[in-house]
Amino acid sequence: MQIKDILKLEPQNQKIEIQGWVRTKRAMKNMTFIEVNDGSCLAGIQCVYALGGGADETVERITTGAAIRITGLLTPSPATGQKVEAACKEIEILGEAGAADYPLQKKRHSLEFLRTIPHLRGRTRSIGAVMRIRSRLAYATHNFFQERGFFYIHTPVITTNDAEGAGSMFQVTTLDLKKTAAKWTADGVIDYKQDFFGKKAYLTVSGQLEGETYATALSRIYTFGPTFRAENSNTSRHLAEFWMIEPEAAFFDIHLNMELAEDFLKYLFADVLKNCEEDMAFFDEYVEKGIIKNLEHTAEVKFERITYTDAVLELEKNKEKFEFKPFWGCDLQTEHEKFLTETVAKKPVIVTDYPKGIKAFYMKQNKDGKTVRAMDVLVPKLGEIIGGSERETDMDLLENRINELGMKTADYTWYLDLRRYGSVPHSGFGLGFERLVQYVTGMANIRDCIPYPRTAQTAV
């Protein structure tokens, strides 16, 4: 039985077995108090050992971080803040943790320090709580889409196309780099026909394009998997490896797409508030005051909808407030997004109809020839949390756009086939999973929202 279940029991001096890691040990004159946690919940259980109970030597060897097994009786606790405790009868050390070198000796450590030991940081209260929230959000994601008739599709991690057209991709190769470098220096040409796939290959930046192929076969699909960006950025909002949730639905226009995105976020927030009360209370008290109230508000209100053009007009009225001055055609910055949500609307905002020049090639062009049916969902305190669009179904417009951006039409023949054979209106969006976890928990740095953060010059 896990500790989260033991803590819910009514204490009746029943026999229990507790297994976990020692958070603290306090030795008194006749008693030793050991707090044990197994990661199943935020709280640990207090285990009380009376000296002379036959395990004095074992208790003496117990240190913070050690893995132990305790057999005892579950009794009412006289201490405040806990209903039950365990009266120890038998104690076994499963794995020792040397007091001289175990790095988590203190009760509190900085998040910066914990990033240097990602293999151990999950044992702390803060990172443990983040990972439980992350797990619940993943579970709720699958529930949401499965309940609405979406099929879970696994799209390729290795690809030969750039879905975003940004060019910041990790290359995958089996070529001998020393020999390749020498050959490139000699004649300036690398023969990728000798590589594993016979052409350049990369780690994917998005499963969207492949997802579209199955949306036009199964009607509604979603992907949920790792994606990669080789941007040399070390900000608190960027990761080189992160997870993306990307639904794609046939017969959905931009309006149905917006409704789906709004419903999705509200579903996730309501679910985590209901099922992760203890962890959310921790974040509300120690990480970001008022985060529970913020999520409750977001889960209840109707999201504001505004066109990009109207959003820029609103920003231009207050341009003196911004470091980056807004103008029509600019990419909205985080400061602009926060202003729209926190000052103008005072709730989440969905911005639509962005300029064609700042959006991806696959987005459906509006009749004005200047804008596309894009939509970004912005939330207070974070900014953009979802980006999506209705997809272009006109093959000529799509092919022209590919050529305009200097991309190779031959690389997208299969994608254009979706417009040749039984094309339908379809839409979708992408949600960066770590950004979602960051918003729900209030963690300041996205690197603390994934088990092993991968960023420039850092990989453990």
C-alpha positions as CSV (number, residue, x, y, z in Angstrom):
1,M,0.0,0.0,0.0
2,Q,1.3,3.4,-0.9
3,I,1.6,6.2,1.7
4,K,-1.1,8.3,0.0
5,D,-3.5,5.4,0.7
6,I,-2.3,4.8,4.2
7,L,-2.8,8.4,5.1
8,K,-6.5,8.1,4.2
9,L,-7.1,5.1,6.6
10,E,-8.9,5.3,9.9
11,P,-6.2,4.4,12.6
12,Q,-7.3,1.3,14.5
13,N,-3.9,0.0,15.5
14,Q,-3.9,-2.2,12.4
15,K,-0.7,-3.6,11.0
16,I,0.8,-1.8,8.1
17,E,4.0,-1.8,6.0
18,I,5.6,1.4,4.9
19,Q,8.3,1.7,2.2
20,G,10.0,4.8,1.1
21,W,12.8,7.3,1.5
22,V,13.7,9.1,4.7
23,R,13.0,12.9,4.6
24,T,13.9,13.7,8.2
25,K,15.0,11.9,11.4
26,R,14.7,13.5,14.8
27,A,16.2,11.7,17.7
28,M,14.8,12.5,21.2
29,K,15.8,11.1,24.5
30,N,13.5,8.0,24.3
31,M,11.9,8.4,20.9
32,T,13.1,8.8,17.3
33,F,10.7,10.4,14.7
34,I,11.3,9.4,11.1
35,E,9.4,11.0,8.3
36,V,9.0,8.7,5.3
37,N,7.8,9.6,1.8
38,D,7.4,7.3,-1.2
39,G,6.6,10.0,-3.8
40,S,2.9,9.0,-4.1
41,C,1.8,12.2,-2.5
42,L,3.3,15.4,-1.1
43,A,3.0,14.4,2.6
44,G,5.2,11.9,4.3
45,I,4.1,9.7,7.2
46,Q,5.6,10.1,10.7
47,C,7.0,6.9,12.0
48,V,7.7,6.7,15.8
49,Y,10.3,4.4,17.2
50,A,10.7,3.9,21.0
51,L,14.3,3.2,22.0
52,G,14.8,-0.3,23.3
53,G,12.4,-1.7,20.7
54,G,14.9,-4.1,19.3
55,A,16.1,-2.0,16.3
56,D,18.2,0.7,18.0
57,E,21.3,-0.1,15.9
58,T,19.3,0.0,12.7
59,V,17.7,3.3,13.6
60,E,21.1,4.8,14.5
61,R,22.3,4.0,10.9
62,I,19.2,5.7,9.3
63,T,20.1,8.9,7.5
64,T,18.2,11.4,5.3
65,G,17.7,9.8,1.8
66,A,18.0,6.2,3.0
67,A,15.4,3.8,1.6
68,I,13.7,1.9,4.4
69,R,10.9,-0.6,5.1
70,I,8.9,-0.3,8.3
71,T,6.4,-2.6,9.7
72,G,4.2,-1.2,12.5
73,L,0.8,-0.2,13.8
74,L,-1.2,2.7,12.4
75,T,-2.3,4.9,15.3
76,P,-3.9,8.3,15.8
77,S,-1.3,11.1,15.8
78,P,-1.3,13.6,18.7
79,A,0.6,16.0,16.5
80,T,-1.1,18.8,14.6
81,G,-1.4,18.6,10.9
82,Q,-1.6,14.8,10.6
83,K,-4.3,12.3,11.4
84,V,-2.2,9.2,11.6
85,E,1.3,8.0,12.4
86,A,3.0,4.6,12.5
87,A,4.3,3.0,15.7
88,C,7.4,1.1,14.5
89,K,7.8,-2.6,15.3
90,E,10.4,-3.7,12.6
91,I,12.7,-1.5,10.6
92,E,14.9,-2.6,7.6
93,I,17.3,-0.4,5.7
94,L,16.9,-1.2,2.0
95,G,19.5,1.3,0.7
96,E,21.8,3.6,2.7
97,A,22.5,7.2,1.8
98,G,25.8,8.5,3.3
99,A,25.3,11.6,5.4
100,A,28.7,12.9,4.2
101,D,27.8,12.9,0.5
102,Y,24.0,12.7,-0.1
103,P,23.3,16.1,-1.7
104,L,19.8,16.5,-0.4
105,Q,20.6,16.9,3.3
106,K,18.9,20.3,3.8
107,K,15.2,20.8,4.0
108,R,15.3,23.4,1.2
109,H,17.5,23.7,-1.9
110,S,17.5,26.3,-4.7
111,L,15.9,25.2,-7.9
112,E,19.2,26.2,-9.6
113,F,21.1,23.7,-7.5
114,L,18.5,21.0,-8.1
115,R,19.0,21.3,-11.9
116,T,22.6,20.1,-11.3
117,I,21.3,16.8,-9.9
118,P,18.3,16.0,-12.1
119,H,18.6,12.3,-11.2
120,L,17.9,13.1,-7.6
121,R,15.7,16.2,-7.6
122,G,12.5,14.2,-8.0
123,R,12.8,13.3,-4.3
124,T,12.2,16.9,-3.3
125,R,8.8,18.3,-2.4
126,S,8.7,20.9,-5.2
127,I,9.9,18.7,-8.1
128,G,7.9,15.7,-6.9
129,A,4.8,17.9,-6.8
130,V,5.5,19.2,-10.4
131,M,5.9,15.6,-11.7
132,R,2.6,14.5,-10.1
133,I,0.8,17.5,-11.7
134,R,2.5,16.6,-15.0
135,S,1.3,13.1,-14.8
136,R,-2.3,14.1,-14.0
137,L,-2.3,16.6,-16.9
138,A,-1.1,13.9,-19.3
139,Y,-3.9,11.5,-18.0
140,A,-6.5,14.3,-18.4
141,T,-5.3,15.1,-21.9
142,H,-5.9,11.5,-23.1
143,N,-9.3,11.5,-21.3
144,F,-10.4,14.7,-23.0
145,F,-9.6,13.6,-26.5
146,Q,-10.7,10.0,-26.1
147,E,-14.1,11.2,-24.8
148,R,-14.5,13.3,-27.9
149,G,-13.8,10.6,-30.5
150,F,-10.1,11.5,-31.2
151,F,-7.7,8.7,-32.0
152,Y,-4.2,8.8,-30.5
153,I,-1.6,8.7,-33.3
154,H,2.2,8.3,-32.9
155,T,3.9,10.5,-35.5
156,P,7.6,10.1,-36.5
157,V,10.4,11.5,-34.3
158,I,12.8,11.4,-37.3
159,T,11.7,13.4,-40.3
160,T,13.0,14.9,-43.5
161,N,10.8,18.0,-43.4
162,D,10.6,21.2,-41.3
163,A,7.0,21.7,-40.3
164,E,7.6,25.2,-39.0
165,G,10.0,26.4,-41.7
166,A,12.2,27.8,-39.0
167,G,15.3,25.8,-39.8
168,S,16.3,25.3,-36.2
169,M,16.4,21.5,-36.3
170,F,18.7,18.8,-34.9
171,Q,20.2,16.7,-37.7
172,V,20.3,12.9,-37.5
173,T,23.1,11.1,-39.3
174,T,25.0,7.8,-39.3
175,L,27.9,9.3,-41.3
176,D,31.3,9.2,-39.7
177,L,31.7,12.8,-38.6
178,K,35.5,12.9,-38.8
179,K,35.5,11.5,-42.4
180,T,32.5,13.7,-43.4
181,A,34.2,16.8,-42.0
182,A,37.4,16.0,-43.9
183,K,35.5,15.4,-47.2
184,W,33.4,18.6,-46.7
185,T,36.6,20.6,-46.2
186,A,38.1,19.1,-49.4
187,D,35.2,19.7,-51.9
188,G,32.4,21.5,-50.0
189,V,29.9,18.7,-50.7
190,I,28.5,16.0,-48.4
191,D,26.9,13.1,-50.2
192,Y,23.9,12.3,-48.1
193,K,22.9,9.5,-50.4
194,Q,25.5,7.5,-48.3
195,D,23.6,8.4,-45.1
196,F,21.1,6.0,-43.5
197,F,18.0,7.5,-45.1
198,G,19.7,8.6,-48.3
199,K,19.0,12.3,-47.6
200,K,19.2,14.8,-44.7
201,A,17.1,13.8,-41.7
202,Y,16.2,15.6,-38.5
203,L,14.5,15.3,-35.1
204,T,11.0,16.6,-35.5
205,V,9.8,20.0,-34.5
206,S,6.2,19.0,-34.7
207,G,4.0,16.0,-35.5
208,Q,1.4,18.2,-37.2
209,L,2.0,17.5,-40.9
210,E,2.0,13.8,-40.4
211,G,-1.0,14.2,-38.1
212,E,-2.9,15.8,-40.9
213,T,-2.6,12.7,-43.0
214,Y,-4.4,10.7,-40.4
215,A,-7.0,13.4,-39.7
216,T,-8.0,13.0,-43.3
217,A,-8.4,9.3,-42.8
218,L,-9.8,9.0,-39.3
219,S,-11.4,12.4,-39.0
220,R,-10.1,13.3,-35.5
221,I,-6.7,12.5,-34.2
222,Y,-4.2,13.8,-31.6
223,T,-0.5,13.4,-31.1
224,F,1.3,13.6,-27.8
225,G,5.1,13.2,-28.0
226,P,8.6,14.6,-27.9
227,T,9.6,17.4,-30.2
228,F,13.0,19.2,-30.6
229,R,14.2,22.7,-31.4
230,A,17.9,23.6,-31.9
231,E,17.5,27.2,-30.9
232,N,20.6,28.4,-29.0
233,S,18.4,30.0,-26.3
234,N,18.9,29.9,-22.5
235,T,15.8,31.7,-21.4
236,S,13.4,30.4,-18.7
237,R,10.8,29.7,-21.5
238,H,12.9,27.5,-23.8
239,L,13.8,23.8,-24.0
240,A,15.6,21.9,-26.8
241,E,13.5,18.8,-26.1
242,F,9.9,19.2,-25.1
243,W,6.5,17.4,-25.5
244,M,3.7,18.6,-27.7
245,I,0.0,17.9,-27.7
246,E,-1.4,18.4,-31.3
247,P,-5.0,17.6,-32.2
248,E,-6.1,17.7,-35.8
249,A,-9.7,17.4,-36.9
250,A,-11.2,17.1,-40.3
251,F,-14.3,19.2,-41.0
252,F,-13.3,21.7,-38.4
253,D,-13.0,25.4,-39.3
254,I,-11.2,28.0,-37.3
255,H,-14.2,28.6,-35.1
256,L,-14.6,24.9,-34.1
257,N,-10.8,24.9,-33.5
258,M,-11.0,27.8,-31.1
259,E,-13.9,26.1,-29.2
260,L,-11.9,22.9,-28.9
261,A,-8.8,24.7,-27.6
262,E,-10.9,26.6,-25.0
263,D,-12.7,23.5,-23.9
264,F,-9.4,21.6,-23.6
265,L,-7.8,24.1,-21.4
266,K,-10.8,24.4,-19.1
267,Y,-11.1,20.7,-18.9
268,L,-7.4,20.3,-17.8
269,F,-7.6,23.1,-15.2
270,A,-10.8,21.8,-13.7
271,D,-9.4,18.3,-13.6
272,V,-6.1,19.2,-11.8
273,L,-7.9,21.4,-9.3
274,K,-10.2,18.5,-8.4
275,N,-7.6,15.7,-8.4
276,C,-4.4,17.4,-7.2
277,E,-5.6,19.5,-4.2
278,E,-2.7,18.8,-2.0
279,D,0.0,19.6,-4.6
280,M,-1.9,22.7,-5.8
281,A,-2.2,24.0,-2.2
282,F,1.6,23.6,-2.0
283,F,2.1,25.7,-5.2
284,D,-0.4,28.3,-4.0
285,E,1.5,28.7,-0.7
286,Y,5.1,28.4,-1.7
287,V,5.4,29.1,-5.4
288,E,2.8,31.5,-6.7
289,K,0.2,33.0,-4.4
290,G,-3.3,33.0,-5.8
291,I,-2.6,30.4,-8.5
292,I,-5.6,28.3,-7.5
293,K,-7.9,31.3,-7.8
294,N,-6.3,32.1,-11.2
295,L,-6.9,28.6,-12.5
296,E,-10.5,28.5,-11.2
297,H,-11.2,31.8,-13.0
298,T,-9.7,30.6,-16.2
299,A,-11.7,27.4,-16.1
300,E,-15.0,29.3,-15.7
301,V,-14.8,32.4,-17.9
302,K,-15.6,32.7,-21.6
303,F,-12.3,33.5,-23.5
304,E,-12.2,36.8,-25.3
305,R,-11.8,36.7,-29.0
306,I,-10.1,39.5,-30.9
307,T,-8.5,39.8,-34.3
308,Y,-4.8,40.5,-34.6
309,T,-5.5,43.9,-36.2
310,D,-7.8,45.0,-33.4
311,A,-5.2,43.7,-30.8
312,V,-2.5,45.8,-32.4
313,L,-4.7,48.9,-32.4
314,E,-5.3,48.3,-28.7
315,L,-1.5,47.9,-28.1
316,E,-0.7,51.0,-30.1
317,K,-2.9,53.1,-27.8
318,N,-0.5,52.1,-25.0
319,K,2.8,51.8,-26.9
320,E,4.7,53.8,-24.3
321,K,4.3,50.9,-21.9
322,F,6.2,48.4,-24.0
323,E,9.9,47.8,-24.6
324,F,9.0,46.4,-28.1
325,K,6.8,48.9,-29.8
326,P,3.8,47.2,-31.5
327,F,3.0,47.7,-35.2
328,W,0.9,45.9,-37.7
329,G,3.0,43.0,-39.0
330,C,5.0,42.5,-35.8
331,D,5.2,39.2,-33.9
332,L,3.3,39.8,-30.6
333,Q,5.8,39.7,-27.7
334,T,5.2,38.2,-24.3
335,E,4.7,41.7,-22.9
336,H,2.0,42.4,-25.5
337,E,0.3,39.1,-24.8
338,K,0.3,39.7,-21.0
339,F,-1.1,43.2,-21.5
340,L,-4.0,41.9,-23.6
341,T,-4.9,39.3,-21.1
342,E,-4.2,41.0,-17.8
343,T,-5.0,44.7,-18.5
344,V,-7.4,44.8,-21.5
345,A,-9.5,41.6,-21.2
346,K,-8.6,40.5,-17.6
347,K,-9.0,36.9,-18.8
348,P,-7.7,34.5,-21.5
349,V,-7.8,35.9,-25.1
350,I,-7.8,34.2,-28.5
351,V,-6.2,36.3,-31.2
352,T,-7.1,35.4,-34.8
353,D,-6.3,36.4,-38.4
354,Y,-2.5,37.1,-38.1
355,P,-0.5,38.5,-41.0
356,K,0.5,35.9,-43.5
357,G,4.2,36.9,-43.3
358,I,4.7,35.9,-39.7
359,K,2.9,32.6,-39.7
360,A,3.6,29.1,-41.1
361,F,3.1,28.1,-44.8
362,Y,0.3,25.7,-44.1
363,M,-2.2,28.1,-42.6
364,K,-5.3,29.0,-44.7
365,Q,-5.2,32.4,-46.3
366,N,-8.0,34.8,-45.9
367,K,-9.6,36.5,-48.9
368,D,-7.8,39.8,-48.1
369,G,-4.5,38.1,-49.2
370,K,-2.7,39.6,-46.2
371,T,-3.9,37.4,-43.3
372,V,-4.3,33.8,-42.4
373,R,-6.8,31.9,-40.3
374,A,-4.4,31.5,-37.4
375,M,-5.4,31.5,-33.7
376,D,-3.3,31.9,-30.6
377,V,-4.7,31.3,-27.1
378,L,-3.1,33.7,-24.6
379,V,-3.5,33.4,-20.8
380,P,-2.7,35.8,-18.0
381,K,0.8,35.6,-16.5
382,L,2.2,33.5,-19.3
383,G,1.1,34.7,-22.7
384,E,0.7,32.3,-25.6
385,I,-0.1,28.7,-24.5
386,I,-1.7,27.4,-27.7
387,G,-1.0,28.1,-31.3
388,G,-3.1,26.8,-34.2
389,S,-5.0,27.4,-37.4
390,E,-7.3,26.2,-40.1
391,R,-5.1,24.5,-42.7
392,E,-4.8,25.6,-46.3
393,T,-6.9,23.3,-48.6
394,D,-6.3,25.2,-51.9
395,M,-3.4,23.3,-53.5
396,D,-2.3,26.2,-55.7
397,L,-2.2,28.6,-52.8
398,L,-0.3,26.1,-50.7
399,E,2.2,25.3,-53.4
400,N,2.8,29.0,-54.1
401,R,3.4,29.6,-50.4
402,I,5.9,26.8,-50.2
403,N,7.8,28.4,-53.2
404,E,7.5,31.9,-51.7
405,L,9.3,30.7,-48.6
406,G,12.1,29.1,-50.6
407,M,11.1,25.6,-49.6
408,K,11.3,22.6,-52.0
409,T,8.0,21.5,-53.4
410,A,9.4,18.0,-54.0
411,D,9.8,17.6,-50.2
412,Y,6.1,18.2,-49.7
413,T,4.6,16.1,-52.5
414,W,2.9,13.8,-50.0
415,Y,1.5,16.8,-48.1
416,L,0.1,18.3,-51.3
417,D,-1.5,14.9,-52.0
418,L,-3.9,15.6,-49.2
419,R,-5.3,18.4,-51.3
420,R,-5.4,16.4,-54.4
421,Y,-7.3,13.4,-53.1
422,G,-10.5,14.1,-51.1
423,S,-9.5,17.4,-49.5
424,V,-11.6,18.7,-46.7
425,P,-11.5,21.7,-44.4
426,H,-9.4,20.8,-41.3
427,S,-7.9,22.5,-38.4
428,G,-5.6,21.9,-35.4
429,F,-3.4,23.4,-32.8
430,G,-0.3,22.7,-30.7
431,L,0.2,23.0,-27.0
432,G,3.6,22.8,-25.5
433,F,3.2,20.4,-22.6
434,E,5.9,21.9,-20.4
435,R,4.5,25.4,-20.8
436,L,1.2,24.0,-19.7
437,V,2.8,22.5,-16.6
438,Q,4.6,25.8,-15.9
439,Y,1.3,27.7,-16.1
440,V,-0.5,25.3,-13.8
441,T,2.2,25.1,-11.1
442,G,3.5,28.7,-11.3
443,M,7.1,27.5,-11.6
444,A,9.3,30.3,-12.9
445,N,11.5,28.3,-15.1
446,I,10.3,25.7,-17.7
447,R,13.4,23.6,-16.9
448,D,11.7,22.6,-13.7
449,C,8.7,21.3,-15.5
450,I,10.3,18.3,-17.2
451,P,12.2,15.4,-15.6
452,Y,15.4,16.0,-17.6
453,P,15.8,19.5,-19.1
454,R,17.7,19.7,-22.4
455,T,19.0,23.1,-23.3
456,A,22.0,24.5,-25.1
457,Q,25.3,23.2,-23.5
458,T,23.3,21.2,-20.9
459,A,22.4,17.6,-21.2
460,V,22.7,15.1,-18.4
